[in-house]
């Protein structure tokens, strides 16, 4: 797909790091599959993966985590 940020390049499969914040909690998930722009590095995460990330964040928030860093694992 064409990058909507730089409008100069196509994206390629790759990985990114996603940081989610909610209240006092910060969740960092590394190695998230994404489409990454070869020019500017902007990453696009698909809907299914985003849903999984948000479910993980919800679980961590309920568990009382304040800072959590983990590797991505598909559900």
N, CA and C atoms as a LAMMPS dump frame, in Angstrom:
ITEM: TIMESTEP
0
ITEM: NUMBER OF ATOMS
225
ITEM: BOX BOUNDS ff ff ff
-5.0000000000000000e+02 5.0000000000000000e+02
-5.0000000000000000e+02 5.0000000000000000e+02
-5.0000000000000000e+02 5.0000000000000000e+02
ITEM: ATOMS id mol type element x y z
1 1 1 N 0.846 -1.181 0
2 1 2 C 0 0 0
3 1 3 C 0.891 1.244 0
4 2 1 N 0.38 2.316 -0.509
5 2 2 C 1.119 3.58 -0.547
6 2 3 C 1.06 4.226 0.841
7 3 1 N 2.177 4.721 1.333
8 3 2 C 2.235 5.382 2.639
9 3 3 C 1.404 6.669 2.608
10 4 1 N 0.497 6.816 3.576
11 4 2 C -0.339 8.018 3.615
12 4 3 C 0.372 9.189 4.298
13 5 1 N 1.503 8.922 4.941
14 5 2 C 2.25 10 5.61
15 5 3 C 3.175 10.709 4.623
16 6 1 N 4.123 9.973 4.032
17 6 2 C 5.091 10.618 3.132
18 6 3 C 4.629 10.62 1.678
19 7 1 N 3.711 9.723 1.337
20 7 2 C 3.163 9.61 -0.017
21 7 3 C 4.23 9.315 -1.078
22 8 1 N 5.398 8.828 -0.654
23 8 2 C 6.488 8.593 -1.587
24 8 3 C 6.8 7.127 -1.839
25 9 1 N 6.431 6.257 -0.912
26 9 2 C 6.852 4.86 -1.031
27 9 3 C 5.724 3.904 -0.712
28 10 1 N 5.962 2.667 -1.075
29 10 2 C 5.065 1.573 -0.726
30 10 3 C 5.518 0.986 0.613
31 11 1 N 4.591 0.31 1.28
32 11 2 C 4.937 -0.357 2.528
33 11 3 C 5.341 -1.794 2.239
34 12 1 N 6.098 -2.367 3.172
35 12 2 C 6.526 -3.755 3.089
36 12 3 C 6.243 -4.415 4.427
37 13 1 N 6.054 -5.74 4.428
38 13 2 C 5.866 -6.424 5.705
39 13 3 C 7.094 -6.238 6.593
40 14 1 N 6.85 -6.004 7.874
41 14 2 C 7.924 -5.834 8.839
42 14 3 C 7.354 -5.884 10.241
43 15 1 N 8.073 -5.315 11.18
44 15 2 C 7.596 -5.259 12.562
45 15 3 C 7.806 -3.856 13.103
46 16 1 N 7.086 -3.562 14.184
47 16 2 C 7.185 -2.271 14.834
48 16 3 C 7.028 -2.449 16.334
49 17 1 N 7.285 -1.403 17.07
50 17 2 C 7.038 -1.379 18.504
51 17 3 C 5.842 -0.481 18.746
52 18 1 N 4.878 -0.99 19.513
53 18 2 C 3.66 -0.24 19.819
54 18 3 C 3.673 0.118 21.299
55 19 1 N 3.431 1.382 21.61
56 19 2 C 3.334 1.85 22.985
57 19 3 C 1.911 2.309 23.235
58 20 1 N 1.287 1.716 24.25
59 20 2 C -0.083 2.078 24.631
60 20 3 C -0.055 2.63 26.044
61 21 1 N -0.748 3.731 26.263
62 21 2 C -0.826 4.337 27.588
63 21 3 C -2.28 4.443 28.012
64 22 1 N -2.525 4.152 29.27
65 22 2 C -3.866 4.283 29.828
66 22 3 C -3.705 4.642 31.301
67 23 1 N -4.116 5.85 31.649
68 23 2 C -3.927 6.304 33.026
69 23 3 C -2.456 6.253 33.382
70 24 1 N -2.135 5.537 34.463
71 24 2 C -0.746 5.424 34.915
72 24 3 C -0.008 4.27 34.248
73 25 1 N -0.693 3.477 33.426
74 25 2 C -0.075 2.309 32.816
75 25 3 C 0.532 2.651 31.46
76 26 1 N 1.728 2.106 31.216
77 26 2 C 2.376 2.176 29.912
78 26 3 C 2.723 0.756 29.505
79 27 1 N 2.239 0.343 28.345
80 27 2 C 2.481 -0.992 27.822
81 27 3 C 3.251 -0.859 26.516
82 28 1 N 4.416 -1.486 26.447
83 28 2 C 5.248 -1.462 25.245
84 28 3 C 5.301 -2.883 24.692
85 29 1 N 4.903 -3.05 23.44
86 29 2 C 4.918 -4.361 22.812
87 29 3 C 5.828 -4.293 21.59
88 30 1 N 6.864 -5.116 21.617
89 30 2 C 7.86 -5.133 20.545
90 30 3 C 7.562 -6.249 19.553
91 31 1 N 8.029 -6.087 18.345
92 31 2 C 7.909 -7.136 17.335
93 31 3 C 6.511 -7.319 16.794
94 32 1 N 5.729 -6.25 16.769
95 32 2 C 4.355 -6.321 16.272
96 32 3 C 4.384 -6.34 14.744
97 33 1 N 3.721 -7.332 14.114
98 33 2 C 3.704 -7.355 12.653
99 33 3 C 2.969 -6.136 12.095
100 34 1 N 3.545 -5.555 11.06
101 34 2 C 2.969 -4.341 10.473
102 34 3 C 3.43 -4.191 9.036
103 35 1 N 2.776 -3.297 8.332
104 35 2 C 3.241 -2.847 7.024
105 35 3 C 4.049 -1.579 7.299
106 36 1 N 5.302 -1.545 6.887
107 36 2 C 6.2 -0.444 7.23
108 36 3 C 6.664 0.265 5.957
109 37 1 N 6.567 1.587 5.955
110 37 2 C 7.004 2.39 4.815
111 37 3 C 8.523 2.303 4.672
112 38 1 N 8.977 2.038 3.46
113 38 2 C 10.413 1.926 3.204
114 38 3 C 11.1 3.286 3.188
115 39 1 N 10.322 4.364 3.085
116 39 2 C 10.897 5.704 3.031
117 39 3 C 10.94 6.368 4.413
118 40 1 N 9.796 6.461 5.069
119 40 2 C 9.733 7.225 6.325
120 40 3 C 9.625 6.363 7.58
121 41 1 N 9.361 5.059 7.396
122 41 2 C 9.293 4.157 8.54
123 41 3 C 7.942 4.107 9.243
124 42 1 N 6.948 4.826 8.738
125 42 2 C 5.612 4.78 9.342
126 42 3 C 5.091 3.348 9.286
127 43 1 N 4.515 2.88 10.408
128 43 2 C 4.03 1.503 10.492
129 43 3 C 2.511 1.477 10.562
130 44 1 N 1.925 0.512 9.863
131 44 2 C 0.482 0.335 9.829
132 44 3 C 0.161 -1.07 10.342
133 45 1 N -0.59 -1.138 11.44
134 45 2 C -0.956 -2.41 12.056
135 45 3 C -2.384 -2.742 11.631
136 46 1 N -2.621 -3.998 11.231
137 46 2 C -3.954 -4.368 10.761
138 46 3 C -4.97 -4.447 11.91
139 47 1 N -6.241 -4.534 11.534
140 47 2 C -7.336 -4.484 12.506
141 47 3 C -7.293 -5.642 13.505
142 48 1 N -7.012 -6.854 13.041
143 48 2 C -6.971 -8.022 13.923
144 48 3 C -5.868 -7.867 14.973
145 49 1 N -4.699 -7.456 14.538
146 49 2 C -3.576 -7.274 15.458
147 49 3 C -3.872 -6.146 16.438
148 50 1 N -4.474 -5.069 15.966
149 50 2 C -4.833 -3.959 16.843
150 50 3 C -5.801 -4.425 17.912
151 51 1 N -6.776 -5.229 17.53
152 51 2 C -7.746 -5.761 18.496
153 51 3 C -7.024 -6.59 19.564
154 52 1 N -6.072 -7.426 19.15
155 52 2 C -5.295 -8.233 20.095
156 52 3 C -4.488 -7.356 21.043
157 53 1 N -3.889 -6.297 20.512
158 53 2 C -3.104 -5.39 21.348
159 53 3 C -3.976 -4.698 22.386
160 54 1 N -5.155 -4.26 21.978
161 54 2 C -6.059 -3.59 22.904
162 54 3 C -6.583 -4.547 23.972
163 55 1 N -6.823 -5.803 23.61
164 55 2 C -7.242 -6.803 24.597
165 55 3 C -6.128 -7.051 25.607
166 56 1 N -4.894 -7.124 25.134
167 56 2 C -3.744 -7.295 26.03
168 56 3 C -3.635 -6.113 26.978
169 57 1 N -3.802 -4.912 26.455
170 57 2 C -3.723 -3.711 27.286
171 57 3 C -4.808 -3.722 28.36
172 58 1 N -5.997 -4.143 27.992
173 58 2 C -7.105 -4.21 28.946
174 58 3 C -6.795 -5.203 30.068
175 59 1 N -6.26 -6.354 29.696
176 59 2 C -5.887 -7.369 30.69
177 59 3 C -4.824 -6.836 31.637
178 60 1 N -3.808 -6.191 31.089
179 60 2 C -2.727 -5.65 31.916
180 60 3 C -3.233 -4.541 32.833
181 61 1 N -4.124 -3.719 32.338
182 61 2 C -4.678 -2.634 33.156
183 61 3 C -5.45 -3.207 34.339
184 62 1 N -6.242 -4.246 34.084
185 62 2 C -7.005 -4.87 35.167
186 62 3 C -6.096 -5.575 36.167
187 63 1 N -4.929 -6.032 35.708
188 63 2 C -3.975 -6.702 36.588
189 63 3 C -3.171 -5.707 37.428
190 64 1 N -3.323 -4.42 37.127
191 64 2 C -2.636 -3.392 37.912
192 64 3 C -1.239 -3.05 37.435
193 65 1 N -0.893 -3.456 36.223
194 65 2 C 0.444 -3.151 35.702
195 65 3 C 0.613 -1.646 35.535
196 66 1 N 1.826 -1.173 35.83
197 66 2 C 2.127 0.239 35.598
198 66 3 C 3.018 0.39 34.377
199 67 1 N 4.042 -0.455 34.284
200 67 2 C 4.909 -0.461 33.104
201 67 3 C 5.139 -1.916 32.742
202 68 1 N 4.854 -2.248 31.505
203 68 2 C 5.001 -3.625 31.031
204 68 3 C 5.639 -3.571 29.651
205 69 1 N 6.696 -4.36 29.45
206 69 2 C 7.348 -4.465 28.148
207 69 3 C 7.339 -5.942 27.778
208 70 1 N 6.859 -6.241 26.587
209 70 2 C 6.782 -7.642 26.174
210 70 3 C 6.948 -7.77 24.672
211 71 1 N 7.2 -9 24.222
212 71 2 C 7.257 -9.325 22.803
213 71 3 C 5.86 -9.696 22.345
214 72 1 N 5.535 -9.381 21.11
215 72 2 C 4.237 -9.712 20.546
216 72 3 C 4.134 -11.208 20.32
217 73 1 N 2.983 -11.773 20.683
218 73 2 C 2.638 -13.153 20.368
219 73 3 C 1.218 -13.164 19.855
220 74 1 N 1.017 -13.743 18.685
221 74 2 C -0.334 -13.801 18.111
222 74 3 C -1.212 -14.681 18.982
223 75 1 N -2.461 -14.279 19.128
224 75 2 C -3.403 -15.048 19.961
225 75 3 C -3.818 -16.329 19.305
